[in-house]
């Protein structure tokens, strides 16, 4: 596993140009990377849906709130997946909406080695409602009490390479803003590179770990995660049933996230994450995220040995 992490670190420094405005942040992306890498929607054999809500820095007026909804379905006939992603972000006086259509094509290179290519396209809509300013001086000539809007086309691109135990990903988002300067409306181009390792041979435990580097202009964040999913042996041919998972993610920005989840049924999972901010002014203001995942198996599909989505 060590050589894979060395490759990731090398590519991370090459890929990140130390270019800052932060992207919409969620802690559920270790289960679903679709909002920044459309290649990940190629989940063979399923119609997949995810909804999550994130409330950050509880107790601070105007702190970020994120709503994320993603639905995708895979076609075995065309070896492709189509999806829809809608993300809404509220922070202070600013509201952003990012609806996207997603497409991913799946290629089986050889046994236990698969490649997914994905692209998404849509709109990025941002509004600043200056009427909500709470100024100490009601009539402040420095404040323009109007609502400003910005609408622009948006696109993301990504790839994923999946082996039996390892998954590698590379993506870039908000492609139309690559050469544009940041201002109050534009969200800058972001880049992601990651590697994940999963071992699911045991009847009692599934183990997943990963390392990711994300870059936004002059801000680079490194994060690593470890997740354990507990299973119950059933004695059936289809294997053990998954019960619950627990994990932890650590960030280079002095933050730690506790990840938990429970499988209500074989295809329905509810998750919860809690952030611990270490060594900064927000360490007393917690952040919460609630996730619901649901998948519908497609009867036509025959399993192909891909361990990441089966």
TAQUIJO-V713204 format. One record per backbone hydrogen bond with DSSP energy under -0.5 kcal/mol. NH is the residue of the N-H (numbers start at 0). CO is the residue of the C=O. E is the energy in kcal/mol with one decimal. If there is no record, write none. Layout:
{{NH;CO;E} {NH;CO;E}}
//
This chain:
{{4;0;-1.5} {5;1;-2.0} {6;2;-2.0} {7;3;-1.9} {8;4;-2.5} {9;5;-2.4} {10;6;-2.7} {11;7;-2.6} {12;8;-2.0} {13;9;-1.8} {14;10;-3.3} {15;11;-2.5} {30;27;-1.9} {31;27;-1.5} {35;32;-1.5} {36;32;-2.0} {39;36;-1.7} {40;37;-1.5} {41;38;-1.3} {42;40;-2.7} {43;41;-1.0} {45;42;-1.6} {46;295;-1.9} {47;45;-0.6} {47;71;-3.1} {48;293;-2.9} {49;69;-2.8} {50;291;-2.3} {51;67;-2.4} {52;289;-2.2} {53;65;-2.6} {54;287;-2.8} {55;53;-0.5} {55;63;-2.4} {57;285;-3.1} {59;56;-1.9} {60;58;-0.6} {62;59;-1.8} {64;89;-2.3} {65;53;-2.3} {66;87;-2.9} {67;51;-2.5} {68;85;-2.3} {69;49;-2.8} {70;83;-2.3} {71;47;-2.7} {72;81;-2.5} {73;45;-1.4} {74;79;-3.4} {75;73;-0.6} {78;74;-0.9} {79;74;-1.4} {80;103;-2.8} {81;72;-2.1} {82;101;-2.2} {83;70;-2.9} {84;99;-2.7} {85;68;-2.7} {86;97;-0.9} {87;66;-2.8} {88;95;-2.6} {89;64;-2.9} {90;93;-2.6} {91;61;-2.1} {93;90;-2.3} {94;126;-2.5} {95;88;-3.0} {96;124;-2.9} {97;86;-2.6} {99;84;-3.2} {100;120;-2.9} {101;82;-3.0} {102;118;-2.5} {103;80;-2.2} {104;116;-2.8} {105;78;-3.4} {106;114;-3.3} {108;106;-0.9} {108;112;-1.5} {109;112;-1.7} {112;109;-2.2} {113;161;-3.0} {114;106;-3.2} {115;159;-2.8} {116;104;-2.2} {117;157;-2.7} {118;102;-2.7} {119;155;-2.2} {120;100;-2.2} {121;153;-2.5} {122;98;-2.0} {123;151;-3.1} {124;96;-3.0} {124;122;-0.5} {125;149;-3.0} {126;94;-2.5} {127;147;-2.9} {128;92;-2.4} {128;126;-0.6} {129;127;-1.1} {129;145;-1.6} {131;128;-1.6} {132;129;-1.7} {134;132;-0.6} {137;135;-0.7} {139;137;-1.1} {140;138;-0.6} {142;139;-1.8} {144;142;-0.8} {145;143;-1.9} {147;127;-2.5} {147;145;-0.6} {149;125;-2.8} {151;123;-1.7} {153;121;-2.2} {155;119;-2.0} {156;171;-2.4} {157;117;-2.2} {158;169;-2.6} {159;115;-2.2} {160;167;-2.6} {161;113;-3.3} {161;159;-0.5} {162;160;-0.5} {162;165;-3.4} {163;111;-0.6} {166;195;-2.3} {167;160;-2.9} {168;193;-2.5} {169;158;-2.1} {170;191;-2.3} {171;156;-2.7} {172;189;-2.4} {174;154;-2.5} {176;173;-1.7} {177;174;-1.4} {179;176;-0.9} {187;185;-0.5} {189;172;-1.1} {190;214;-2.0} {191;170;-2.6} {192;212;-2.0} {193;168;-2.2} {194;210;-2.1} {195;166;-2.7} {196;208;-3.2} {197;164;-2.6} {198;206;-2.8} {201;204;-0.5} {205;228;-2.3} {206;198;-2.6} {207;226;-2.6} {208;196;-2.6} {209;224;-1.9} {210;194;-2.4} {211;222;-2.9} {212;192;-2.8} {213;220;-2.6} {214;190;-2.4} {215;218;-3.1} {217;18;-3.4} {218;215;-1.8} {220;213;-2.8} {222;211;-2.6} {223;249;-2.2} {224;209;-2.3} {225;247;-2.0} {226;207;-3.3} {227;245;-2.9} {228;205;-2.9} {229;227;-0.6} {229;243;-3.1} {230;203;-2.3} {231;240;-3.2} {238;235;-1.4} {240;231;-2.4} {242;229;-3.1} {243;229;-0.9} {244;260;-2.2} {245;227;-2.5} {246;258;-2.8} {247;225;-2.2} {248;256;-2.5} {249;223;-2.6} {250;254;-2.7} {251;221;-2.1} {253;250;-0.8} {254;250;-0.6} {255;275;-2.4} {256;248;-3.0} {257;273;-2.9} {258;246;-2.8} {258;256;-0.5} {259;271;-2.2} {260;244;-1.8} {261;269;-2.6} {262;242;-3.2} {263;261;-0.9} {263;267;-1.5} {264;267;-1.5} {267;264;-0.6} {268;292;-2.4} {269;261;-2.4} {270;290;-3.2} {271;259;-2.4} {272;288;-2.4} {273;257;-1.9} {274;286;-2.1} {275;255;-3.7} {276;274;-0.6} {277;253;-2.8} {277;275;-0.6} {282;279;-1.6} {284;281;-1.8} {285;283;-0.7} {286;274;-0.7} {287;54;-2.9} {288;272;-1.8} {289;52;-2.4} {290;270;-2.6} {291;50;-2.7} {292;268;-3.1} {293;48;-2.7} {294;266;-1.9} {295;46;-2.9} {296;294;-0.5} {297;44;-2.7} {298;296;-0.6} {300;297;-1.2} {306;304;-0.7} {309;305;-0.9}}
//
